[in-house]
Amino acid sequence: MNETPGADSFAELKRRQQVTDPHSEVVHFPASEGLPLDSGAVLAPFSVAYQTYGTLNADKSNLVLVCHALTGDQHVANPHPVTGKPGWWETMVGPGKPIDTDRYFVLCPNVIGGCMGSTGPSSLNPVTGRPYGPDFPVITLRDMVRAQARLLDHLGVEQALSVIGGSMGGMQVLEWAATYKDRVFSAIPIACAARHSSQNIAFHEVGRQAVMADPDWCGGHYLEEGKNPRKGLAVARMAAHITYLSDRALHTKFGRNLQDREEVTFGFDADFQVESYLRHQGMSFVDRFDANSYLYITRAMDYFDLAADHGGVLANAFAGTKTRFCLISFTSDWLFPTEESREVVHALNAVAANVSFVEIESNKGHDAFLLHEPELFDTVRGFLSAAARRRGLDDASTGS
C-alpha cells in the first residue's frame, strides 16, 4: 500500500490516523467474538471507538446513549481531533446542559462502517492485510445497534436510562427500542423516520454515484492506490447539505447575494454566496470523512425499514414495549417531515406505549436538531429528568 495520499492535506492525514489510533477509548472484540451481520456475513474481529462524558453511577443506571448521524462521530462534546472544532452536540451535552453530564453518564460510539476508530472500510482486512475498501461487508442500522449493544455488555450496563439521537441517530434509537426492548428505559428519536423514503434513497444514490464517478475512487481501492476521491465526495456532501436546510433558511442566509463581487461573471465560478458556501462545505468534509464509509453508511440508511422487518406492520416492532418515548420533529424539515414521526407515534399508540410527541416550529430545516433551539432543549431536559425520577434516580444517585 502506498502510504502517501494523493491531494492530501494535514487534516486528511490526521483523519486517517483516527482509523487505527483514534483519540477515543476503543474496545476490540477478537475474532472469536465476531459480529453477525444482517447480510449473513460475520465481522471479525471488530472494534468500537467511543467517547464518554460524566460518571457512571454505582448501579450503572444513569447511562445516556447518544447515537450519531450519518456524517457525525463519537466526538459529541469535545474538540474534534481532526478539525479542532467543538463537538457536534455541545449545545446539548455538558455540565448543566439538557443532557447534564453532572447527572448522567453519556456514551457515544462511532458506528461500525465509520472512519473514526470503529471498524469500517478503511480498516485493515485481517485476511489480506490491506484496507477492506469495497470488500467490507454491507451493513445495516441493526448491525450498528448490535455492535453498540456489545459495547454496553463490555461496560457492564444492562439498560440505558435513555437512548437519544437525531436523523440517522434517531433511526438507531428506534432500532434499539425495537430490538432491545428491555435495555431501553426511555427513547428520544429526533427528526427521523421508521424507514428511508424513496426521495431520501434517491438523494443518497446521487451522492454515491458522484463518489464512484470520481476516477480517484479506483473501484473503491483508492487507499491502496494512494489516492482519494475528494471531488466526488465533496459533490456528494454538497448535494446532501441542501437537504439539511430549509428553503427559507437558505434564502435568509444567502438570498441571491454575490460572493465578493458586484456583478455576475458570465462564467462558472462561484458567483453566488450559496455556491461558495456549498463548495466550502464539500471540501472541508473530505478532510474528515472517508469516501467508502459514506457509501456504506448511506446504504445502511437506505435499507432501514422497521415495518418491513416486522411483518409489514410498524406497530409490531414495538409490541410489548415498556420504553417511554419522546419523539421530536421540526416543521421545516423536508428530509424527515413531521408526518413520518407521526407514523411512529401512531404505531406506538397502537400498542399502548408510553409516548409523547413534540413538533417544534422552526425555519432551520433538518439540521435544527443540531442548532440553538430552546424548545428542543427544554423538551429533552424535562423528559430526561422525568425518566430519571421514574427510574428512581435523584441527584445523589446520578453521576458524581
Salt bridges, closest charged atoms under 4 A:
GLU12 OE2 - ARG16 NH2 2.78
GLU12 OE1 - ARG230 NH1 2.89
ASP38 OD2 - ARG142 NE 3.04
ASP38 OD1 - ARG146 NH2 3.05
ASP73 OD2 - HIS80 NE2 2.67
ASP143 OD1 - ARG146 NH1 2.64
ASP153 OD1 - ARG183 NH1 2.85
GLU205 OE1 - ARG208 NE 3.39
GLU224 OE1 - ARG130 NE 2.99
GLU224 OE2 - HIS221 ND1 2.98
ASP269 OD2 - ARG261 NH2 3.60
ASP269 OD1 - ARG279 NH1 3.76
ASP271 OD1 - ARG261 NH1 2.64
ASP287 OD1 - ARG230 NH1 3.27
ASP290 OD1 - ARG15 NH1 3.82
ASP302 OD1 - HIS196 ND1 3.01
ASP302 OD1 - HIS204 ND1 2.93
ASP302 OD2 - ARG208 NH2 2.72
ASP302 OD2 - ARG299 NH1 3.35
ASP309 OD2 - ARG142 NH1 3.75
ASP333 OD2 - HIS366 ND1 2.85
GLU359 OE1 - ARG342 NH2 3.72
GLU373 OE2 - LYS364 NZ 3.49
ASP395 OD1 - ARG103 NE 3.09
